[in-house]
C-alpha cells in the first residue's frame, strides 16, 4: 500500500526528506503581466521586488486537476491546505479527492484544512509523517491528525498589510496603520482560520516580544515551533533565541517563506506555527 502526503505550497515545505512520499502543488502569484509558480525555483527576492513595484497583483490556488495529479499512484493520501477561509485551495482539493476516489476504487484521500498557513501546515505535515511511520491505519491517522491540528496555532508579525487588504483578507482601515512610524502588526488565526489582530507594536523588538507573549497566551509551553520569514532571517533568529531562553527544551526551526506566504507576509514578515498544550 502506497502512502503520500501532499500540501499546497503555502506550507513553505517545497521539498523534504520525509519517510513518507511528499509533494506539493504550487499556488501562483501574478504581478502585472508576469505569473510566478510558487515552487522551489522561485526567487523570493525577485518576487518581492516585482510585487513592490507592480501596479496590480493577485494570487490563484491550484485547481482540482493539479491536486488530483499530485495524488496519482497512491492508495492512501493526506492533503494539507491553507485555511479554507483564506483560499479556495481547500475546496479544489475536496473536488480532487472525490474525483480521485471515484477513478481509483479502494483509494482513500483525506483533506486537512490547516486553518492557517506556513508553520502550522509544516507541523501537520511532520505529524502525518510520524503517524504513518508508526504503521497506523488510514482511519487512525485521519482521526489523530484532525485532533493534532486543533493542538496547533499560528501567529505572525507583518510590517505591511497592503496585499492582505488589497485581496480582502483584512480591513483596509487596519491596514493603513501598519508601516506608519515603524508600527508592526501582530496577528493570529481565529478558530475559523481567518486573520485577526492581536496587537500593534512600534518597532521590531517590541513586536517580537508581542509574538512570544501571544504564543504563551494561546497555550505554548515549549513544544515545537516553526518560524517562517520573508527576507528577515535576523528577526527569525532573534525570535528563536527568545523562545529558547524561555523554553530551553523547545524544538524551534526556521524556514524561509515560499512565494504565497511571501506575497502576504511581505518584506520583513514572520509567520510562526506552534504546538499548544491542552
Phi, psi and omega in degrees: 000129183260127179254151178211141172249132180231139172225158168281166192287355177288354173290342186068003177259089186271341172203146183199154181262068178273163176288331178265143177302136185224140175210165178236158170245129188278137163281172182229147179236129180247130174235118184051250184252016183242134176249130180250131172274133182278080179228184187290349179271354184285132173272112183293320180297320177294317180300312181296319177300317179296316181299316184292339181248011181266156177267337178212138176209159183199173177231160174217149184267166174297146176274172186298326180292323177297320175297312182300321178297324180290334179283344192309139176077001182259146176268326180230121185235134170241122182246133184244127183239160168301157181313134179295345177267004176243341186202158176274009181301319180299314180298321178295322179293323178295318177298318180296322178301310181298318179296314184293317181293327178290321183278344182230080182307132181096341178287149181232133180229134175235130180258125179257112173281110186291342186058025180195213178197186173050236186298332177293319176294321180300317178297318180296319179296315178300318180293321176301314179300320179294315182294318180295320180296338178284351179083020179289159176287165178303315182295322179293319177295317180301313181295317183292321183287327177293324176291318182295321178308321180285351177260018177234163178209178181213137171229165182205159175235128181233138175270336179222142179243016187303310185286327176298316181290319183299327182260017174075017181271350184205150179299133184293329179295317176297320183298328182293337181289319184297142179089344179279125176054035176075020181285134175250146179259122175253123183227178179211173175267139173285176177298335180269358179085020174263171183265128178228151180279137172259313181194169169236150183219142177270111180097153184292322182301314179291325179295321179295321175297321179296324178298309182296321177299319180292321177302313180295319179300325181278351175119010179288130180230022175104020175279212179287143172218137181235114184259124175248138181230150174254097178055041180212058181296332179299313180293321179298318180294320179295318179296318177302316179297319179296319179297315182290330175297323182273326181229082185302336183274357187295149176257100187238122178238152180245138180220147176280143175295143169280196186293311184295312179295325177294323179301315183273324178288329182061175186303129177092353185284154175233142174231126184237120171259141184205158177275144176244153179273142178250000000 
